[in-house]
């Protein structure tokens, strides 16, 4: 059932390497704020036997080992890029996995609200807007950072070069569209503590109210 006075769900969007996950972790360590990781939900979706079967039917040769585990690095090379082949492959994969990911996000939001032990829920999902998952949110924050900072972060944490970064970024909405689709802009060009505190102050202003998107 829909809960009253429940924790607001705040979606975090931004460019690849904008640091939204780091900001979310900082906030969760410094306040009773839950974080739902969209990437983790996506990884779990690829371990679902039915999803694996459908992915391997569409993308033969992506299995590793006898348990048909999906080789995510190999799959990424197939779907990320700004060309027609990659766009078609990416759309096909999204039709398979996005419904499964959405169900996971809905279940996690419901579980957090049922527990009632957090003041807010941060939904950190790279393609939140592209997938339409922003309708699960009460507020959306665009985490902004200069491109040199974003490139440096992905080089350090993911070992991507500039070409890999741009191929991934091209698979998402342009940053201007993401920013205009968000409710609030968060400047993450300074210290993590400053950005985290700014986000925490925003969360404290949001009402703890019922959300039409959450039901059990």
MDTraj code that builds the backbone (N, CA, C; nanometers):
import mdtraj as md
import numpy as np

residues = "UNK UNK UNK UNK UNK UNK UNK UNK UNK UNK UNK UNK UNK UNK UNK UNK UNK UNK UNK UNK UNK UNK UNK UNK UNK UNK UNK UNK UNK UNK UNK UNK UNK UNK UNK UNK UNK UNK UNK UNK UNK UNK UNK UNK UNK UNK UNK UNK UNK UNK UNK UNK UNK UNK UNK UNK UNK UNK UNK UNK UNK UNK UNK UNK UNK UNK UNK UNK UNK UNK UNK UNK UNK UNK UNK UNK UNK UNK UNK UNK UNK UNK UNK UNK UNK UNK UNK UNK UNK UNK UNK UNK UNK UNK UNK UNK UNK UNK UNK UNK UNK UNK UNK UNK UNK UNK UNK UNK UNK UNK UNK UNK UNK UNK UNK UNK UNK UNK UNK UNK UNK UNK UNK UNK UNK UNK UNK UNK UNK UNK UNK UNK UNK UNK UNK UNK UNK UNK UNK UNK UNK UNK UNK UNK UNK UNK UNK UNK UNK UNK UNK UNK UNK UNK UNK UNK UNK UNK UNK UNK UNK UNK UNK UNK UNK UNK UNK UNK UNK UNK UNK UNK UNK UNK UNK UNK UNK UNK UNK UNK UNK UNK UNK UNK UNK UNK UNK UNK UNK UNK UNK UNK UNK UNK UNK UNK UNK UNK UNK UNK UNK UNK UNK UNK UNK UNK UNK UNK UNK UNK UNK UNK UNK UNK UNK UNK".split()
xyz = np.array([
    [0.0836, -0.1178, 0.0000],
    [0.0000, 0.0000, 0.0000],
    [0.0877, 0.1235, 0.0000],
    [0.0344, 0.2338, -0.0455],
    [0.1109, 0.3567, -0.0466],
    [0.1278, 0.4065, 0.0961],
    [0.2498, 0.4454, 0.1323],
    [0.2782, 0.4921, 0.2666],
    [0.2673, 0.6433, 0.2740],
    [0.2224, 0.6950, 0.3883],
    [0.2236, 0.8374, 0.4119],
    [0.3513, 0.8750, 0.4869],
    [0.3917, 1.0007, 0.4708],
    [0.5082, 1.0538, 0.5407],
    [0.6319, 0.9684, 0.5162],
    [0.6525, 0.9260, 0.3925],
    [0.7662, 0.8401, 0.3632],
    [0.8839, 0.9228, 0.3124],
    [1.0005, 0.8619, 0.3188],
    [1.1228, 0.9298, 0.2788],
    [1.1183, 0.9655, 0.1301],
    [1.1563, 1.0885, 0.0956],
    [1.1583, 1.1256, -0.0463],
    [1.2670, 1.0500, -0.1217],
    [1.2371, 1.0185, -0.2467],
    [1.3353, 0.9547, -0.3342],
    [1.3971, 1.0623, -0.4231],
    [1.5284, 1.0733, -0.4177],
    [1.6003, 1.1749, -0.4949],
    [1.6917, 1.1065, -0.5948],
    [1.6649, 1.1272, -0.7225],
    [1.7471, 1.0692, -0.8276],
    [1.8706, 1.1523, -0.8520],
    [1.9831, 1.0863, -0.8731],
    [2.1086, 1.1541, -0.9046],
    [2.1464, 1.1235, -1.0484],
    [2.1648, 1.2280, -1.1276],
    [2.2058, 1.2124, -1.2667],
    [2.3268, 1.3022, -1.2911],
    [2.3906, 1.2839, -1.4041],
    [2.5069, 1.3647, -1.4384],
    [2.5898, 1.2950, -1.5436],
    [2.6943, 1.3607, -1.5860],
    [2.7836, 1.2999, -1.6826],
    [2.8624, 1.1865, -1.6201],
    [2.9141, 1.0971, -1.7044],
    [2.9981, 0.9883, -1.6555],
    [3.1209, 1.0479, -1.5875],
    [3.1478, 1.0028, -1.4650],
    [3.2611, 1.0558, -1.3905],
    [3.2303, 1.1847, -1.3165],
    [3.1030, 1.2201, -1.3079],
    [3.0667, 1.3443, -1.2374],
    [3.0826, 1.3313, -1.0866],
    [3.0944, 1.2094, -1.0364],
    [3.1154, 1.1876, -0.8940],
    [2.9883, 1.1711, -0.8145],
    [2.8775, 1.1411, -0.8832],
    [2.7505, 1.1302, -0.8105],
    [2.7496, 1.0145, -0.7118],
    [2.8146, 0.9051, -0.7443],
    [2.8181, 0.7916, -0.6521],
    [2.9003, 0.8250, -0.5278],
    [3.0104, 0.8978, -0.5465],
    [3.0931, 0.9366, -0.4321],
    [3.0167, 1.0317, -0.3408],
    [2.9429, 1.1245, -0.3994],
    [2.8621, 1.2168, -0.3188],
    [2.7549, 1.1399, -0.2430],
    [2.6903, 1.0450, -0.3104],
    [2.5865, 0.9649, -0.2450],
    [2.6438, 0.8879, -0.1276],
    [2.7616, 0.8290, -0.1455],
    [2.8236, 0.7538, -0.0361],
    [2.8568, 0.8458, 0.0809],
    [2.9063, 0.9662, 0.0519],
    [2.9390, 1.0615, 0.1587],
    [2.8146, 1.0942, 0.2399],
    [2.7050, 1.1228, 0.1702],
    [2.5810, 1.1572, 0.2397],
    [2.5329, 1.0405, 0.3251],
    [2.5400, 0.9190, 0.2703],
    [2.4909, 0.8027, 0.3453],
    [2.5750, 0.7753, 0.4690],
    [2.7040, 0.8143, 0.4656],
    [2.7895, 0.7952, 0.5827],
    [2.7661, 0.9020, 0.6894],
    [2.7080, 1.0133, 0.6502],
    [2.6939, 1.1256, 0.7415],
    [2.5495, 1.1563, 0.7803],
    [2.4553, 1.0764, 0.7342],
    [2.3144, 1.0961, 0.7690],
    [2.2400, 0.9653, 0.7461],
    [2.1187, 0.9580, 0.7979],
    [2.0376, 0.8363, 0.7809],
    [1.9695, 0.8395, 0.6443],
    [2.0519, 0.8302, 0.5417],
    [2.0077, 0.8348, 0.4023],
    [2.0469, 0.7042, 0.3348],
    [1.9516, 0.6386, 0.2703],
    [1.9780, 0.5135, 0.1997],
    [2.0177, 0.5426, 0.0551],
    [2.1029, 0.4589, 0.0009],
    [2.1456, 0.4724, -0.1388],
    [2.1079, 0.3459, -0.2143],
    [2.0404, 0.3634, -0.3261],
    [2.0084, 0.2527, -0.4163],
    [2.0955, 0.2680, -0.5401],
    [2.1726, 0.1657, -0.5699],
    [2.2716, 0.1691, -0.6771],
    [2.2127, 0.1063, -0.8033],
    [2.1845, 0.1904, -0.9036],
    [2.1278, 0.1404, -1.0282],
    [2.2223, 0.0487, -1.1039],
    [2.3543, 0.0776, -1.0969],
    [2.4507, -0.0084, -1.1648],
    [2.4502, -0.1484, -1.1041],
    [2.4421, -0.1535, -0.9721],
    [2.4378, -0.2837, -0.9050],
    [2.3132, -0.3619, -0.9453],
    [2.2000, -0.2903, -0.9562],
    [2.0767, -0.3563, -1.0007],
    [2.0927, -0.4090, -1.1432],
    [2.1634, -0.3338, -1.2253],
    [2.1883, -0.3787, -1.3615],
    [2.2760, -0.5020, -1.3673],
    [2.3782, -0.5057, -1.2824],
    [2.4656, -0.6230, -1.2783],
    [2.3886, -0.7466, -1.2320],
    [2.3019, -0.7271, -1.1317],
    [2.2221, -0.8403, -1.0823],
    [2.1267, -0.8901, -1.1896],
    [2.0721, -0.7976, -1.2695],
    [1.9791, -0.8371, -1.3748],
    [2.0457, -0.9331, -1.4726],
    [2.1747, -0.9119, -1.4984],
    [2.2457, -0.9963, -1.5942],
    [2.2776, -1.1348, -1.5378],
    [2.2499, -1.1568, -1.4090],
    [2.2682, -1.2904, -1.3511],
    [2.1377, -1.3686, -1.3470],
    [2.0265, -1.3048, -1.3822],
    [1.8969, -1.3725, -1.3854],
    [1.8959, -1.4718, -1.5022],
    [1.8638, -1.5978, -1.4773],
    [1.8715, -1.6995, -1.5848],
    [1.7893, -1.6637, -1.7081],
    [1.6683, -1.6106, -1.6883],
    [1.5858, -1.5748, -1.8040],
    [1.6483, -1.4605, -1.8826],
    [1.7020, -1.3624, -1.8106],
    [1.7697, -1.2512, -1.8772],
    [1.8913, -1.3020, -1.9525],
    [1.9694, -1.3874, -1.8888],
    [2.0873, -1.4433, -1.9555],
    [2.0500, -1.5137, -2.0854],
    [1.9435, -1.5913, -2.0794],
    [1.9009, -1.6654, -2.1978],
    [1.8650, -1.5702, -2.3117],
    [1.7913, -1.4646, -2.2791],
    [1.7501, -1.3695, -2.3822],
    [1.8680, -1.2874, -2.4351],
    [1.9600, -1.2500, -2.3453],
    [2.0777, -1.1735, -2.3882],
    [2.1649, -1.2578, -2.4796],
    [2.1858, -1.3836, -2.4435],
    [2.2727, -1.4693, -2.5239],
    [2.2088, -1.5057, -2.6571],
    [2.0745, -1.5075, -2.6618],
    [2.0069, -1.5309, -2.7900],
    [2.0293, -1.4127, -2.8832],
    [2.0320, -1.2930, -2.8268],
    [2.0525, -1.1722, -2.9080],
    [2.2004, -1.1454, -2.9334],
    [2.2840, -1.1783, -2.8347],
    [2.4280, -1.1496, -2.8449],
    [2.5068, -1.2791, -2.8248],
    [2.5125, -1.3676, -2.9233],
    [2.5862, -1.4935, -2.9089],
    [2.7347, -1.4667, -2.8806],
    [2.7938, -1.5551, -2.8049],
    [2.9357, -1.5419, -2.7773],
    [2.9685, -1.4544, -2.6589],
    [2.8651, -1.4117, -2.5829],
    [2.8885, -1.3254, -2.4682],
    [2.8958, -1.4027, -2.3370],
    [2.8882, -1.5342, -2.3426],
    [2.8887, -1.6147, -2.2201],
    [3.0308, -1.6519, -2.1811],
    [3.0537, -1.6548, -2.0500],
    [3.1809, -1.7004, -1.9943],
    [3.1544, -1.8214, -1.9056],
    [3.2115, -1.9357, -1.9384],
    [3.1994, -2.0513, -1.8527],
    [3.0691, -2.1267, -1.8705],
    [3.0575, -2.2397, -1.8019],
    [2.9405, -2.3273, -1.8185],
    [2.8125, -2.2709, -1.7583],
    [2.8239, -2.1701, -1.6688],
    [2.7031, -2.1154, -1.6061],
    [2.6422, -2.0016, -1.6869],
    [2.6957, -1.9785, -1.8075],
    [2.6434, -1.8755, -1.8988],
    [2.6516, -1.7345, -1.8412],
    [2.7484, -1.7084, -1.7526],
    [2.7682, -1.5733, -1.7014],
    [2.7988, -1.4794, -1.8174],
    [2.7355, -1.3619, -1.8151],
    [2.7552, -1.2651, -1.9225],
    [2.8884, -1.1934, -1.9025],
    [2.9690, -1.1894, -2.0062],
    [3.0940, -1.1130, -2.0031],
    [3.0585, -0.9669, -2.0278],
    [3.0534, -0.8878, -1.9201],
    [3.0045, -0.7505, -1.9318],
    [3.0993, -0.6621, -2.0116],
    [3.2279, -0.6866, -2.0018],
    [3.3233, -0.6061, -2.0782],
    [3.3050, -0.6285, -2.2279],
    [3.2862, -0.7549, -2.2661],
    [3.2652, -0.7868, -2.4069],
    [3.1325, -0.7289, -2.4560],
    [3.0311, -0.7386, -2.3715],
    [2.9002, -0.6842, -2.4084],
    [2.9069, -0.5327, -2.4222],
    [2.9832, -0.4679, -2.3337],
    [2.9964, -0.3223, -2.3392],
    [3.0554, -0.2778, -2.4727],
    [3.1533, -0.3515, -2.5223],
    [3.2140, -0.3150, -2.6506],
    [3.1129, -0.3238, -2.7647],
    [3.0126, -0.4075, -2.7471],
    [2.9109, -0.4268, -2.8510],
    [2.8065, -0.3147, -2.8498],
    [2.7749, -0.2622, -2.7326],
    [2.6586, -0.1734, -2.7228],
    [2.6917, -0.0259, -2.7050],
    [2.8154, 0.0067, -2.6651],
    [2.8466, 0.1475, -2.6404],
    [2.9141, 0.2095, -2.7612],
    [2.8624, 0.3241, -2.8009],
    [2.9162, 0.3953, -2.9153],
    [2.8088, 0.4811, -2.9794],
    [2.8519, 0.5705, -3.0665],
    [2.7594, 0.6631, -3.1302],
    [2.7438, 0.6286, -3.2777],
    [2.7158, 0.5011, -3.3052],
    [2.6923, 0.4584, -3.4427],
    [2.5655, 0.3744, -3.4449],
    [2.5117, 0.3524, -3.5625],
    [2.3830, 0.2835, -3.5736],
    [2.3870, 0.1418, -3.5175],
    [2.4963, 0.0695, -3.5425],
    [2.5055, -0.0683, -3.4940],
    [2.5005, -0.0720, -3.3419],
    [2.5766, 0.0163, -3.2780],
    [2.5781, 0.0198, -3.1311],
    [2.4433, 0.0646, -3.0768],
    [2.3817, 0.1616, -3.1418],
    [2.2518, 0.2113, -3.0934],
    [2.1452, 0.1028, -3.0996],
    [2.1423, 0.0258, -3.2077],
    [2.0446, -0.0828, -3.2200],
    [2.0721, -0.1898, -3.1146],
    [2.1989, -0.2266, -3.0976],
    [2.2353, -0.3286, -2.9981],
    [2.1981, -0.2827, -2.8579],
    [2.2245, -0.1547, -2.8297],
    [2.1943, -0.1015, -2.6961],
    [2.0437, -0.1026, -2.6707],
    [1.9654, -0.0628, -2.7703],
    [1.8191, -0.0627, -2.7554],
    [1.7668, -0.2043, -2.7338],
    [1.8242, -0.3009, -2.8036],
    [1.7816, -0.4398, -2.7857],
    [1.8115, -0.4882, -2.6439],
    [1.9306, -0.4556, -2.5930],
    [1.9662, -0.4964, -2.4575],
    [1.8756, -0.4289, -2.3549],
    [1.8484, -0.3015, -2.3754],
    [1.7640, -0.2277, -2.2802],
    [1.6234, -0.2861, -2.2732],
    [1.5706, -0.3314, -2.3863],
    [1.4372, -0.3924, -2.3851],
    [1.4349, -0.5195, -2.2990],
    [1.5492, -0.5855, -2.2894],
    [1.5571, -0.7079, -2.2098],
    [1.5763, -0.6761, -2.0614],
    [1.6698, -0.5868, -2.0309],
    [1.7105, -0.5706, -1.8902],
    [1.6394, -0.4585, -1.8160],
    [1.5953, -0.3539, -1.8852],
    [1.5381, -0.2394, -1.8128],
    [1.4141, -0.2746, -1.7311],
    [1.3216, -0.3567, -1.7819],
    [1.2068, -0.3918, -1.6968],
    [1.2481, -0.4651, -1.5694],
    [1.3505, -0.5484, -1.5790],
    [1.3987, -0.6228, -1.4621],
    [1.4643, -0.5271, -1.3631],
    [1.5431, -0.4335, -1.4138],
    [1.6073, -0.3349, -1.3264],
    [1.5032, -0.2480, -1.2584],
    [1.4038, -0.2038, -1.3334],
    [1.3008, -0.1191, -1.2740],
    [1.2299, -0.1903, -1.1583],
    [1.1963, -0.3169, -1.1780],
    [1.1307, -0.3911, -1.0695],
    [1.2189, -0.3958, -0.9451],
    [1.3486, -0.4135, -0.9660],
    [1.4418, -0.4161, -0.8537],
    [1.4437, -0.2815, -0.7819],
    [1.4466, -0.1732, -0.8579],
    [1.4481, -0.0404, -0.7965],
    [1.3201, -0.0158, -0.7180],
    [1.2070, -0.0529, -0.7770],
    [1.0786, -0.0354, -0.7071],
    [1.0764, -0.1143, -0.5768],
    [1.1260, -0.2377, -0.5821],
    [1.1271, -0.3224, -0.4623],
    [1.2174, -0.2640, -0.3545],
    [1.3325, -0.2109, -0.3952],
    [1.4245, -0.1534, -0.2975],
    [1.3680, -0.0258, -0.2351],
    [1.3035, 0.0571, -0.3157],
    [1.2403, 0.1776, -0.2619],
    [1.1324, 0.1395, -0.1612],
    [1.0500, 0.0433, -0.2003],
    [0.9421, 0.0000, -0.1117],
    [0.9986, -0.0559, 0.0186],
    [1.1043, -0.1357, 0.0085],
    [1.1647, -0.1960, 0.1264],
    [1.2210, -0.0894, 0.2200],
    [1.2885, 0.0097, 0.1635],
    [1.3444, 0.1168, 0.2463],
    [1.2345, 0.1960, 0.3151],
    [1.1271, 0.2216, 0.2438],
    [1.0181, 0.2985, 0.3039],
    [0.9439, 0.2167, 0.4089],
    [0.9320, 0.0881, 0.3860],
    [0.8686, 0.0021, 0.4852],
    [0.9503, -0.0012, 0.6142],
    [1.0832, -0.0043, 0.5988],
    [1.1700, -0.0079, 0.7161],
    [1.1581, 0.1219, 0.7959],
    [1.1409, 0.2338, 0.7253],
    [1.1170, 0.3616, 0.7914],
    [1.2333, 0.4149, 0.8713],
    [1.3558, 0.3692, 0.8405],
    [1.4701, 0.4123, 0.9202],
    [1.5635, 0.5066, 0.8455],
    [1.5158, 0.5644, 0.7365],
    [1.5968, 0.6634, 0.6648],
    [1.5135, 0.7882, 0.6386],
    [1.5820, 0.9012, 0.6307],
    [1.5130, 1.0285, 0.6077],
    [1.5004, 1.0604, 0.4594],
    [1.5801, 0.9927, 0.3767],
    [1.5734, 1.0124, 0.2320],
    [1.6360, 0.8919, 0.1633],
    [1.6022, 0.8747, 0.0368],
    [1.6566, 0.7653, -0.0440],
    [1.7189, 0.8265, -0.1683],
    [1.8469, 0.8001, -0.1901],
    [1.9150, 0.8460, -0.3102],
    [1.9157, 0.7333, -0.4124],
    [1.8652, 0.7621, -0.5320],
    [1.8649, 0.6647, -0.6412],
    [1.9726, 0.7063, -0.7405],
    [2.0835, 0.6348, -0.7369],
    [2.2001, 0.6642, -0.8198],
    [2.1971, 0.5718, -0.9408],
    [2.1507, 0.6240, -1.0541],
    [2.1366, 0.5414, -1.1751],
    [2.1810, 0.6235, -1.2954],
    [2.2793, 0.5746, -1.3672],
    [2.3383, 0.6499, -1.4778],
    [2.2359, 0.6869, -1.5844],
    [2.1423, 0.5939, -1.6143],
    [2.0452, 0.6193, -1.7208],
    [1.9051, 0.6412, -1.6624],
    [1.8986, 0.7026, -1.5468],
    [1.7708, 0.7285, -1.4801],
    [1.6723, 0.7983, -1.5722],
    [1.7169, 0.9040, -1.6396],
    [1.6283, 0.9806, -1.7273],
    [1.6005, 0.9058, -1.8569],
    [1.7055, 0.8491, -1.9155],
    [1.6900, 0.7789, -2.0422],
    [1.5912, 0.6628, -2.0304],
    [1.5932, 0.5947, -1.9156],
    [1.5064, 0.4786, -1.8953],
    [1.3682, 0.5160, -1.8430],
    [1.3496, 0.6426, -1.8076],
    [1.2198, 0.6854, -1.7550],
    [1.1999, 0.6533, -1.6086],
    [1.3085, 0.6201, -1.5371],
    [1.2965, 0.5851, -1.3959],
    [1.2812, 0.7079, -1.3073],
    [1.2898, 0.8269, -1.3658],
    [1.2700, 0.9489, -1.2860],
    [1.1281, 0.9572, -1.2314],
    [1.0336, 0.8789, -1.2877],
    [0.8982, 0.8805, -1.2320],
    [0.8920, 0.8080, -1.0977],
    [1.0024, 0.7437, -1.0579],
    [1.0109, 0.6842, -0.9252],
    [1.0596, 0.7860, -0.8216],
    [1.0987, 0.9030, -0.8691],
    [1.1638, 1.0023, -0.7837],
    [1.0714, 1.1191, -0.7506],
    [1.0952, 1.1763, -0.6335],
    [1.0269, 1.2993, -0.5939],
    [1.1056, 1.4223, -0.6349],
    [1.2344, 1.4045, -0.6616],
    [1.3219, 1.5164, -0.6952],
    [1.4406, 1.4583, -0.7705],
    [1.4940, 1.5320, -0.8675],
    [1.6106, 1.4863, -0.9436],
    [1.7196, 1.5931, -0.9355],
    [1.8411, 1.5489, -0.9028],
    [1.9565, 1.6382, -0.8898],
    [2.0564, 1.6066, -1.0004],
    [2.0987, 1.7100, -1.0711],
    [2.2038, 1.6961, -1.1722],
    [2.3370, 1.7288, -1.1058],
    [2.4255, 1.6308, -1.1004],
    [2.5578, 1.6498, -1.0407],
    [2.6535, 1.6937, -1.1509],
    [2.7065, 1.8155, -1.1369],
    [2.7854, 1.8769, -1.2426],
    [2.9334, 1.8786, -1.2049],
    [3.0180, 1.8530, -1.3049],
    [3.1629, 1.8611, -1.2865],
    [3.2265, 1.8879, -1.4221],
    [3.3363, 1.9632, -1.4272],
    [3.4026, 1.9919, -1.5550],
    [3.4522, 1.8642, -1.6220],
    [3.4544, 1.8649, -1.7537],
    [3.4956, 1.7439, -1.8261],
    [3.6366, 1.6977, -1.7897],
    [3.7345, 1.7863, -1.7723],
    [3.8670, 1.7351, -1.7331],
    [3.8626, 1.6560, -1.6026],
    [3.7798, 1.7002, -1.5074],
    [3.7658, 1.6265, -1.3815],
    [3.7014, 1.4907, -1.4062],
    [3.6008, 1.4877, -1.4924],
    [3.5310, 1.3618, -1.5196],
    [3.6231, 1.2632, -1.5900],
    [3.7018, 1.3132, -1.6851],
    [3.7972, 1.2267, -1.7542],
    [3.9012, 1.1709, -1.6572],
    [3.9492, 1.2558, -1.5675],
    [4.0496, 1.2113, -1.4710],
    [3.9919, 1.1044, -1.3777],
    [3.8654, 1.1221, -1.3373],
    [3.8037, 1.0249, -1.2467],
    [3.7906, 0.8880, -1.3129],
    [3.7408, 0.8842, -1.4376],
    [3.7214, 0.7526, -1.5008],
    [3.8546, 0.6882, -1.5370],
    [3.9568, 0.7709, -1.5631],
    [4.0897, 0.7145, -1.5885],
    [4.1449, 0.6507, -1.4621],
    [4.1173, 0.7141, -1.3470],
    [4.1693, 0.6642, -1.2201],
    [4.0902, 0.5454, -1.1669],
    [3.9571, 0.5546, -1.1727],
    [3.8742, 0.4520, -1.1080],
    [3.8355, 0.3375, -1.2000],
    [3.8242, 0.3657, -1.3310],
    [3.7785, 0.2617, -1.4238],
    [3.8827, 0.2262, -1.5288],
    [3.9933, 0.3011, -1.5293],
    [4.1032, 0.2766, -1.6233],
    [4.0577, 0.2911, -1.7694],
    [3.9679, 0.3878, -1.7922],
    [3.9227, 0.4156, -1.9282],
    [4.0112, 0.5233, -1.9890],
    [4.0308, 0.5129, -2.1215],
    [4.0940, 0.6241, -2.1924],
    [3.9847, 0.7177, -2.2430],
    [4.0254, 0.8264, -2.3093],
    [3.9286, 0.9274, -2.3537],
    [3.8286, 0.8694, -2.4531],
    [3.8741, 0.7773, -2.5387],
    [3.7837, 0.7183, -2.6378],
    [3.6757, 0.6341, -2.5702],
    [3.7136, 0.5568, -2.4700],
    [3.6145, 0.4761, -2.3975],
    [3.5152, 0.5657, -2.3242],
    [3.5672, 0.6705, -2.2633],
    [3.4796, 0.7649, -2.1930],
    [3.3770, 0.8252, -2.2897],
    [3.4228, 0.8713, -2.4049],
    [3.3327, 0.9379, -2.4995],
    [3.2328, 0.8395, -2.5597],
    [3.2729, 0.7145, -2.5794],
    [3.1795, 0.6137, -2.6306],
    [3.0673, 0.5905, -2.5302],
    [3.1010, 0.5840, -2.4025],
    [2.9986, 0.5654, -2.2990],
    [2.9095, 0.6882, -2.2887],
    [2.9711, 0.8057, -2.2896],
    [2.8933, 0.9286, -2.2751],
    [2.7981, 0.9469, -2.3923],
    [2.8396, 0.9049, -2.5115],
    [2.7553, 0.9196, -2.6303],
    [2.6317, 0.8316, -2.6235],
    [2.6327, 0.7309, -2.5355],
    [2.5179, 0.6411, -2.5233],
    [2.4097, 0.6995, -2.4332],
    [2.4402, 0.8140, -2.3695],
    [2.3443, 0.8774, -2.2803],
    [2.2947, 1.0084, -2.3398],
    [2.1941, 1.0671, -2.2744],
    [2.1453, 1.1972, -2.3170],
    [2.2585, 1.3001, -2.3105],
    [2.2528, 1.4029, -2.3958],
    [2.3472, 1.5147, -2.3808],
    [2.3326, 1.5759, -2.2415],
    [2.4434, 1.6247, -2.1881],
    [2.4407, 1.6776, -2.0512],
    [2.3436, 1.7946, -2.0363],
    [2.3311, 1.8760, -2.1419],
    [2.2393, 1.9892, -2.1336],
    [2.0951, 1.9413, -2.1143],
    [2.0604, 1.8317, -2.1828],
    [1.9247, 1.7781, -2.1689],
    [1.9034, 1.7206, -2.0293],
    [2.0052, 1.6527, -1.9768],
    [1.9943, 1.5998, -1.8411],
    [1.9762, 1.7135, -1.7405],
    [2.0566, 1.8169, -1.7579],
    [2.0514, 1.9269, -1.6622],
    [1.9156, 1.9957, -1.6624],
    [1.8601, 2.0185, -1.7818],
    [1.7308, 2.0869, -1.7893],
    [1.6165, 1.9974, -1.7434],
    [1.6393, 1.8660, -1.7393],
    [1.5360, 1.7736, -1.6940],
    [1.5393, 1.7525, -1.5425],
    [1.6432, 1.8036, -1.4772],
    [1.6575, 1.7886, -1.3331],
    [1.5932, 1.9073, -1.2615],
    [1.5665, 1.8869, -1.1321],
    [1.5094, 1.9934, -1.0503],
    [1.6157, 2.0853, -0.9913],
    [1.7341, 2.0286, -0.9646],
    [1.8391, 2.1024, -0.8951],
    [1.9738, 2.0683, -0.9556],
    [2.0636, 2.1676, -0.9601],
    [2.2012, 2.1459, -1.0046],
    [2.2922, 2.1467, -0.8828],
    [2.3798, 2.0465, -0.8741],
    [2.4772, 2.0373, -0.7657],
    [2.6170, 2.0470, -0.8251],
    [2.6896, 2.1514, -0.7886],
    [2.8267, 2.1724, -0.8373],
    [2.9210, 2.0800, -0.7611],
    [2.9824, 1.9863, -0.8318],
    [3.0737, 1.8909, -0.7700],
    [3.2164, 1.9134, -0.8171],
    [3.2509, 2.0396, -0.8432],
    [3.3863, 2.0707, -0.8887],
    [3.4814, 2.0955, -0.7726],
    [3.4271, 2.1076, -0.6510],
    [3.5110, 2.1316, -0.5342],
    [3.5322, 2.0051, -0.4541],
    [3.5375, 2.0204, -0.3226],
    [3.5628, 1.9051, -0.2366],
    [3.4382, 1.8186, -0.2236],
    [3.4611, 1.6905, -0.1969],
    [3.3509, 1.5977, -0.1772],
    [3.2688, 1.6383, -0.0550],
    [3.3353, 1.6855, 0.0488],
    [3.2656, 1.7269, 0.1701],
    [3.1708, 1.8429, 0.1418],
    [3.2152, 1.9373, 0.0613],
    [3.1299, 2.0524, 0.0289],
    [3.0090, 2.0080, -0.0522],
    [3.0314, 1.9252, -0.1531],
    [2.9207, 1.8771, -0.2363],
    [2.8246, 1.7922, -0.1538],
    [2.8799, 1.7043, -0.0706],
    [2.7959, 1.6186, 0.0117],
    [2.7119, 1.6985, 0.1092],
    [2.7716, 1.7981, 0.1711],
    [2.6971, 1.8807, 0.2653],
    [2.5877, 1.9585, 0.1942],
    [2.6167, 2.0074, 0.0736],
    [2.5157, 2.0802, -0.0038],
    [2.3977, 1.9899, -0.0376],
    [2.4271, 1.8654, -0.0784],
    [2.3194, 1.7712, -0.1088],
    [2.2415, 1.7369, 0.0179],
    [2.3109, 1.7177, 0.1278],
    [2.2443, 1.6856, 0.2539],
    [2.1503, 1.7986, 0.2954],
    [2.1938, 1.9221, 0.2778],
    [2.1083, 2.0364, 0.3117],
    [1.9837, 2.0395, 0.2235],
    [2.0001, 2.0022, 0.0960],
    [1.8834, 1.9945, 0.0073],
    [1.7858, 1.8884, 0.0563],
    [1.8385, 1.7711, 0.0909],
    [1.7517, 1.6619, 0.1358],
    [1.6703, 1.7030, 0.2581],
    [1.7305, 1.7822, 0.3442],
    [1.6614, 1.8233, 0.4661],
    [1.5447, 1.9168, 0.4385],
    [1.5426, 1.9786, 0.3191],
    [1.4322, 2.0693, 0.2849],
    [1.3156, 1.9979, 0.2182],
    [1.3376, 1.8723, 0.1746],
    [1.2325, 1.8022, 0.1008],
    [1.1311, 1.7426, 0.1967],
    [1.0036, 1.7520, 0.1651],
    [0.9011, 1.6983, 0.2557],
    [0.9011, 1.5461, 0.2576],
    [0.8760, 1.4916, 0.3736],
    [0.8551, 1.3464, 0.3869],
    [0.7080, 1.3218, 0.3596],
    [0.6803, 1.2928, 0.2335],
    [0.5402, 1.2810, 0.1915],
    [0.5219, 1.1548, 0.1126],
    [0.3968, 1.1161, 0.0898],
    [0.3691, 0.9949, 0.0133],
    [0.4008, 1.0169, -0.1315],
    [0.4396, 0.9083, -0.1988],
    [0.4729, 0.9141, -0.3413],
    [0.3829, 0.8198, -0.4169],
    [0.3227, 0.8679, -0.5243],
    [0.2294, 0.7843, -0.6007],
    [0.3003, 0.6704, -0.6701],
    [0.4335, 0.6781, -0.6804],
    [0.5070, 0.5730, -0.7521],
    [0.5384, 0.4533, -0.6664],
    [0.5170, 0.4634, -0.5346],
    [0.5551, 0.3533, -0.4464],
    [0.4332, 0.2796, -0.3968],
    [0.4250, 0.1542, -0.4272],
    [0.3151, 0.0726, -0.3819],
    [0.3639, -0.0683, -0.3593],
    [0.2880, -0.1446, -0.2844],
    [0.3299, -0.2813, -0.2553],
    [0.2211, -0.3766, -0.2966],
])
top = md.Topology()
chain = top.add_chain()
for i, resn in enumerate(residues, 1):
    res = top.add_residue(resn, chain, resSeq=i)
    for name in ("N", "CA", "C"):
        top.add_atom(name, md.element.get_by_symbol(name[0]), res)
traj = md.Trajectory(xyz[None], top)
